[in-house]
């Protein structure tokens, strides 16, 4: 359960940045 939370904290910012680039593009 802990590795899922640590994984999410690393992946979520990347996904948000990715979608932000899509919105700008």
mmCIF entry with sequence, helices, sheets and N, C-alpha, C, O atoms, coordinates in Angstrom:
data_MODEL
# 
_entry.id   MODEL 
# 
_entity.id                         1 
_entity.type                       polymer 
_entity.pdbx_number_of_molecules   1 
# 
_entity_poly.entity_id                      1 
_entity_poly.type                           'polypeptide(L)' 
_entity_poly.nstd_linkage                   no 
_entity_poly.nstd_monomer                   no 
_entity_poly.pdbx_seq_one_letter_code       
;(UNK)(UNK)(UNK)(UNK)(UNK)(UNK)(UNK)(UNK)(UNK)(UNK)(UNK)(UNK)(UNK)(UNK)(UNK)(UNK)
(UNK)(UNK)(UNK)(UNK)(UNK)(UNK)(UNK)(UNK)(UNK)
;
_entity_poly.pdbx_seq_one_letter_code_can   XXXXXXXXXXXXXXXXXXXXXXXXX 
_entity_poly.pdbx_strand_id                 A 
# 
loop_
_entity_poly_seq.entity_id 
_entity_poly_seq.num 
_entity_poly_seq.mon_id 
_entity_poly_seq.hetero 
1 1  UNK n 
1 2  UNK n 
1 3  UNK n 
1 4  UNK n 
1 5  UNK n 
1 6  UNK n 
1 7  UNK n 
1 8  UNK n 
1 9  UNK n 
1 10 UNK n 
1 11 UNK n 
1 12 UNK n 
1 13 UNK n 
1 14 UNK n 
1 15 UNK n 
1 16 UNK n 
1 17 UNK n 
1 18 UNK n 
1 19 UNK n 
1 20 UNK n 
1 21 UNK n 
1 22 UNK n 
1 23 UNK n 
1 24 UNK n 
1 25 UNK n 
# 
_struct_asym.id          A 
_struct_asym.entity_id   1 
# 
_struct_conf.conf_type_id            HELX_P 
_struct_conf.id                      HELX_P1 
_struct_conf.pdbx_PDB_helix_id       AA1 
_struct_conf.beg_label_comp_id       UNK 
_struct_conf.beg_label_asym_id       A 
_struct_conf.beg_label_seq_id        2 
_struct_conf.pdbx_beg_PDB_ins_code   ? 
_struct_conf.end_label_comp_id       UNK 
_struct_conf.end_label_asym_id       A 
_struct_conf.end_label_seq_id        24 
_struct_conf.pdbx_end_PDB_ins_code   ? 
_struct_conf.beg_auth_comp_id        UNK 
_struct_conf.beg_auth_asym_id        A 
_struct_conf.beg_auth_seq_id         2 
_struct_conf.end_auth_comp_id        UNK 
_struct_conf.end_auth_asym_id        A 
_struct_conf.end_auth_seq_id         24 
_struct_conf.pdbx_PDB_helix_class    1 
_struct_conf.details                 ? 
_struct_conf.pdbx_PDB_helix_length   23 
# 
_struct_conf_type.id          HELX_P 
_struct_conf_type.criteria    ? 
_struct_conf_type.reference   ? 
# 
loop_
_atom_site.group_PDB 
_atom_site.id 
_atom_site.type_symbol 
_atom_site.label_atom_id 
_atom_site.label_alt_id 
_atom_site.label_comp_id 
_atom_site.label_asym_id 
_atom_site.label_entity_id 
_atom_site.label_seq_id 
_atom_site.pdbx_PDB_ins_code 
_atom_site.Cartn_x 
_atom_site.Cartn_y 
_atom_site.Cartn_z 
_atom_site.occupancy 
_atom_site.B_iso_or_equiv 
_atom_site.pdbx_formal_charge 
_atom_site.auth_seq_id 
_atom_site.auth_comp_id 
_atom_site.auth_asym_id 
_atom_site.auth_atom_id 
_atom_site.pdbx_PDB_model_num 
ATOM 1   N N  . UNK A 1 1  ? 0.841  -1.207 0.000   1.00 0.00 ? 1  UNK A N  1 
ATOM 2   C CA . UNK A 1 1  ? 0.000  0.000  0.000   1.00 0.00 ? 1  UNK A CA 1 
ATOM 3   C C  . UNK A 1 1  ? 0.876  1.257  0.000   1.00 0.00 ? 1  UNK A C  1 
ATOM 4   O O  . UNK A 1 1  ? 0.541  2.262  -0.627  1.00 0.00 ? 1  UNK A O  1 
ATOM 5   N N  . UNK A 1 2  ? 1.990  1.182  0.706   1.00 0.00 ? 2  UNK A N  1 
ATOM 6   C CA . UNK A 1 2  ? 2.877  2.352  0.793   1.00 0.00 ? 2  UNK A CA 1 
ATOM 7   C C  . UNK A 1 2  ? 3.519  2.657  -0.555  1.00 0.00 ? 2  UNK A C  1 
ATOM 8   O O  . UNK A 1 2  ? 3.636  3.819  -0.944  1.00 0.00 ? 2  UNK A O  1 
ATOM 9   N N  . UNK A 1 3  ? 3.934  1.608  -1.267  1.00 0.00 ? 3  UNK A N  1 
ATOM 10  C CA . UNK A 1 3  ? 4.609  1.837  -2.558  1.00 0.00 ? 3  UNK A CA 1 
ATOM 11  C C  . UNK A 1 3  ? 3.637  2.437  -3.572  1.00 0.00 ? 3  UNK A C  1 
ATOM 12  O O  . UNK A 1 3  ? 4.051  3.146  -4.489  1.00 0.00 ? 3  UNK A O  1 
ATOM 13  N N  . UNK A 1 4  ? 2.344  2.151  -3.405  1.00 0.00 ? 4  UNK A N  1 
ATOM 14  C CA . UNK A 1 4  ? 1.350  2.745  -4.309  1.00 0.00 ? 4  UNK A CA 1 
ATOM 15  C C  . UNK A 1 4  ? 1.256  4.252  -4.068  1.00 0.00 ? 4  UNK A C  1 
ATOM 16  O O  . UNK A 1 4  ? 1.169  5.029  -5.019  1.00 0.00 ? 4  UNK A O  1 
ATOM 17  N N  . UNK A 1 5  ? 1.273  4.660  -2.810  1.00 0.00 ? 5  UNK A N  1 
ATOM 18  C CA . UNK A 1 5  ? 1.168  6.087  -2.502  1.00 0.00 ? 5  UNK A CA 1 
ATOM 19  C C  . UNK A 1 5  ? 2.426  6.823  -2.961  1.00 0.00 ? 5  UNK A C  1 
ATOM 20  O O  . UNK A 1 5  ? 2.330  7.923  -3.505  1.00 0.00 ? 5  UNK A O  1 
ATOM 21  N N  . UNK A 1 6  ? 3.592  6.234  -2.752  1.00 0.00 ? 6  UNK A N  1 
ATOM 22  C CA . UNK A 1 6  ? 4.841  6.867  -3.179  1.00 0.00 ? 6  UNK A CA 1 
ATOM 23  C C  . UNK A 1 6  ? 4.908  6.924  -4.699  1.00 0.00 ? 6  UNK A C  1 
ATOM 24  O O  . UNK A 1 6  ? 5.438  7.881  -5.262  1.00 0.00 ? 6  UNK A O  1 
ATOM 25  N N  . UNK A 1 7  ? 4.373  5.900  -5.366  1.00 0.00 ? 7  UNK A N  1 
ATOM 26  C CA . UNK A 1 7  ? 4.344  5.865  -6.827  1.00 0.00 ? 7  UNK A CA 1 
ATOM 27  C C  . UNK A 1 7  ? 3.424  6.957  -7.350  1.00 0.00 ? 7  UNK A C  1 
ATOM 28  O O  . UNK A 1 7  ? 3.743  7.637  -8.325  1.00 0.00 ? 7  UNK A O  1 
ATOM 29  N N  . UNK A 1 8  ? 2.279  7.121  -6.695  1.00 0.00 ? 8  UNK A N  1 
ATOM 30  C CA . UNK A 1 8  ? 1.304  8.129  -7.126  1.00 0.00 ? 8  UNK A CA 1 
ATOM 31  C C  . UNK A 1 8  ? 1.884  9.537  -6.956  1.00 0.00 ? 8  UNK A C  1 
ATOM 32  O O  . UNK A 1 8  ? 1.682  10.393 -7.817  1.00 0.00 ? 8  UNK A O  1 
ATOM 33  N N  . UNK A 1 9  ? 2.594  9.779  -5.869  1.00 0.00 ? 9  UNK A N  1 
ATOM 34  C CA . UNK A 1 9  ? 3.154  11.110 -5.627  1.00 0.00 ? 9  UNK A CA 1 
ATOM 35  C C  . UNK A 1 9  ? 4.177  11.467 -6.697  1.00 0.00 ? 9  UNK A C  1 
ATOM 36  O O  . UNK A 1 9  ? 4.405  12.649 -6.954  1.00 0.00 ? 9  UNK A O  1 
ATOM 37  N N  . UNK A 1 10 ? 4.799  10.469 -7.327  1.00 0.00 ? 10 UNK A N  1 
ATOM 38  C CA . UNK A 1 10 ? 5.776  10.735 -8.383  1.00 0.00 ? 10 UNK A CA 1 
ATOM 39  C C  . UNK A 1 10 ? 5.103  10.843 -9.743  1.00 0.00 ? 10 UNK A C  1 
ATOM 40  O O  . UNK A 1 10 ? 5.523  11.639 -10.583 1.00 0.00 ? 10 UNK A O  1 
ATOM 41  N N  . UNK A 1 11 ? 4.062  10.050 -9.966  1.00 0.00 ? 11 UNK A N  1 
ATOM 42  C CA . UNK A 1 11 ? 3.431  9.986  -11.288 1.00 0.00 ? 11 UNK A CA 1 
ATOM 43  C C  . UNK A 1 11 ? 2.417  11.113 -11.505 1.00 0.00 ? 11 UNK A C  1 
ATOM 44  O O  . UNK A 1 11 ? 2.339  11.675 -12.598 1.00 0.00 ? 11 UNK A O  1 
ATOM 45  N N  . UNK A 1 12 ? 1.647  11.440 -10.474 1.00 0.00 ? 12 UNK A N  1 
ATOM 46  C CA . UNK A 1 12 ? 0.594  12.458 -10.620 1.00 0.00 ? 12 UNK A CA 1 
ATOM 47  C C  . UNK A 1 12 ? 1.136  13.786 -11.154 1.00 0.00 ? 12 UNK A C  1 
ATOM 48  O O  . UNK A 1 12 ? 0.551  14.327 -12.092 1.00 0.00 ? 12 UNK A O  1 
ATOM 49  N N  . UNK A 1 13 ? 2.227  14.341 -10.603 1.00 0.00 ? 13 UNK A N  1 
ATOM 50  C CA . UNK A 1 13 ? 2.764  15.602 -11.135 1.00 0.00 ? 13 UNK A CA 1 
ATOM 51  C C  . UNK A 1 13 ? 3.154  15.476 -12.604 1.00 0.00 ? 13 UNK A C  1 
ATOM 52  O O  . UNK A 1 13 ? 2.985  16.427 -13.367 1.00 0.00 ? 13 UNK A O  1 
ATOM 53  N N  . UNK A 1 14 ? 3.668  14.331 -13.010 1.00 0.00 ? 14 UNK A N  1 
ATOM 54  C CA . UNK A 1 14 ? 4.048  14.127 -14.411 1.00 0.00 ? 14 UNK A CA 1 
ATOM 55  C C  . UNK A 1 14 ? 2.811  14.137 -15.294 1.00 0.00 ? 14 UNK A C  1 
ATOM 56  O O  . UNK A 1 14 ? 2.818  14.733 -16.370 1.00 0.00 ? 14 UNK A O  1 
ATOM 57  N N  . UNK A 1 15 ? 1.746  13.476 -14.840 1.00 0.00 ? 15 UNK A N  1 
ATOM 58  C CA . UNK A 1 15 ? 0.514  13.439 -15.629 1.00 0.00 ? 15 UNK A CA 1 
ATOM 59  C C  . UNK A 1 15 ? -0.090 14.839 -15.734 1.00 0.00 ? 15 UNK A C  1 
ATOM 60  O O  . UNK A 1 15 ? -0.560 15.233 -16.801 1.00 0.00 ? 15 UNK A O  1 
ATOM 61  N N  . UNK A 1 16 ? -0.080 15.584 -14.641 1.00 0.00 ? 16 UNK A N  1 
ATOM 62  C CA . UNK A 1 16 ? -0.641 16.941 -14.666 1.00 0.00 ? 16 UNK A CA 1 
ATOM 63  C C  . UNK A 1 16 ? 0.162  17.813 -15.619 1.00 0.00 ? 16 UNK A C  1 
ATOM 64  O O  . UNK A 1 16 ? -0.414 18.602 -16.368 1.00 0.00 ? 16 UNK A O  1 
ATOM 65  N N  . UNK A 1 17 ? 1.482  17.682 -15.602 1.00 0.00 ? 17 UNK A N  1 
ATOM 66  C CA . UNK A 1 17 ? 2.326  18.454 -16.507 1.00 0.00 ? 17 UNK A CA 1 
ATOM 67  C C  . UNK A 1 17 ? 2.058  18.040 -17.945 1.00 0.00 ? 17 UNK A C  1 
ATOM 68  O O  . UNK A 1 17 ? 2.053  18.883 -18.843 1.00 0.00 ? 17 UNK A O  1 
ATOM 69  N N  . UNK A 1 18 ? 1.838  16.759 -18.170 1.00 0.00 ? 18 UNK A N  1 
ATOM 70  C CA . UNK A 1 18 ? 1.571  16.243 -19.514 1.00 0.00 ? 18 UNK A CA 1 
ATOM 71  C C  . UNK A 1 18 ? 0.260  16.806 -20.061 1.00 0.00 ? 18 UNK A C  1 
ATOM 72  O O  . UNK A 1 18 ? 0.210  17.266 -21.202 1.00 0.00 ? 18 UNK A O  1 
ATOM 73  N N  . UNK A 1 19 ? -0.795 16.770 -19.253 1.00 0.00 ? 19 UNK A N  1 
ATOM 74  C CA . UNK A 1 19 ? -2.086 17.289 -19.704 1.00 0.00 ? 19 UNK A CA 1 
ATOM 75  C C  . UNK A 1 19 ? -2.016 18.804 -19.893 1.00 0.00 ? 19 UNK A C  1 
ATOM 76  O O  . UNK A 1 19 ? -2.680 19.358 -20.769 1.00 0.00 ? 19 UNK A O  1 
ATOM 77  N N  . UNK A 1 20 ? -1.206 19.471 -19.063 1.00 0.00 ? 20 UNK A N  1 
ATOM 78  C CA . UNK A 1 20 ? -1.044 20.915 -19.207 1.00 0.00 ? 20 UNK A CA 1 
ATOM 79  C C  . UNK A 1 20 ? -0.403 21.228 -20.556 1.00 0.00 ? 20 UNK A C  1 
ATOM 80  O O  . UNK A 1 20 ? -0.779 22.202 -21.208 1.00 0.00 ? 20 UNK A O  1 
ATOM 81  N N  . UNK A 1 21 ? 0.560  20.414 -20.976 1.00 0.00 ? 21 UNK A N  1 
ATOM 82  C CA . UNK A 1 21 ? 1.202  20.626 -22.272 1.00 0.00 ? 21 UNK A CA 1 
ATOM 83  C C  . UNK A 1 21 ? 0.209  20.363 -23.393 1.00 0.00 ? 21 UNK A C  1 
ATOM 84  O O  . UNK A 1 21 ? 0.240  21.049 -24.415 1.00 0.00 ? 21 UNK A O  1 
ATOM 85  N N  . UNK A 1 22 ? -0.670 19.380 -23.220 1.00 0.00 ? 22 UNK A N  1 
ATOM 86  C CA . UNK A 1 22 ? -1.681 19.094 -24.246 1.00 0.00 ? 22 UNK A CA 1 
ATOM 87  C C  . UNK A 1 22 ? -2.631 20.283 -24.388 1.00 0.00 ? 22 UNK A C  1 
ATOM 88  O O  . UNK A 1 22 ? -3.002 20.658 -25.500 1.00 0.00 ? 22 UNK A O  1 
ATOM 89  N N  . UNK A 1 23 ? -3.021 20.870 -23.263 1.00 0.00 ? 23 UNK A N  1 
ATOM 90  C CA . UNK A 1 23 ? -3.941 22.007 -23.303 1.00 0.00 ? 23 UNK A CA 1 
ATOM 91  C C  . UNK A 1 23 ? -3.285 23.204 -23.985 1.00 0.00 ? 23 UNK A C  1 
ATOM 92  O O  . UNK A 1 23 ? -3.956 23.960 -24.688 1.00 0.00 ? 23 UNK A O  1 
ATOM 93  N N  . UNK A 1 24 ? -1.975 23.381 -23.783 1.00 0.00 ? 24 UNK A N  1 
ATOM 94  C CA . UNK A 1 24 ? -1.272 24.500 -24.405 1.00 0.00 ? 24 UNK A CA 1 
ATOM 95  C C  . UNK A 1 24 ? -1.048 24.238 -25.891 1.00 0.00 ? 24 UNK A C  1 
ATOM 96  O O  . UNK A 1 24 ? -1.070 25.163 -26.703 1.00 0.00 ? 24 UNK A O  1 
ATOM 97  N N  . UNK A 1 25 ? -0.833 22.975 -26.238 1.00 0.00 ? 25 UNK A N  1 
ATOM 98  C CA . UNK A 1 25 ? -0.535 22.612 -27.616 1.00 0.00 ? 25 UNK A CA 1 
ATOM 99  C C  . UNK A 1 25 ? -1.745 22.744 -28.510 1.00 0.00 ? 25 UNK A C  1 
ATOM 100 O O  . UNK A 1 25 ? -1.659 22.473 -29.708 1.00 0.00 ? 25 UNK A O  1 
# 
